[in-house]
Amino acid sequence: QVQLVESGGGLVQAGGSLRLSCATSGSIFGINAMGWYRQAPGKQRELVAIITRRGSTNYADSVKARFTLSRDNAKNTVYLQMNSLKPEDTAVYYCFANLNTATTIGDYWGQGTQVTVSS
């Protein structure tokens, strides 16, 4: 059974940094795209950053130049380095992956990790 396991959330002051990690577990035949979404209270879930199989990255305009998404292909893990954090970055961050197993191609989500930025 495929799972996405997140770590690295927490409380930080404005201007600070956090690093989120998301590792896959289970039998995976390939990852088509992997990245992070976030959902603030009362708002819809939105894309933060995503990386494709070929290594192309896409960022939300609100995080460009502050957040960096990277991956370790050997570990099937992605990392989101978040710098110059702002109070408006406060949200639950969810890892996302579209990946192939032996029998399916599908979307998978992590359980979410809270990021709180104080002013």
Summary of the structure (lengths in Angstrom):
residues: 119
radius of gyration: 13.9
end to end distance: 40.3
largest distance: 47.1
contacts: 353
relative contact order: 0.33
helix: 5%
strand: 59%
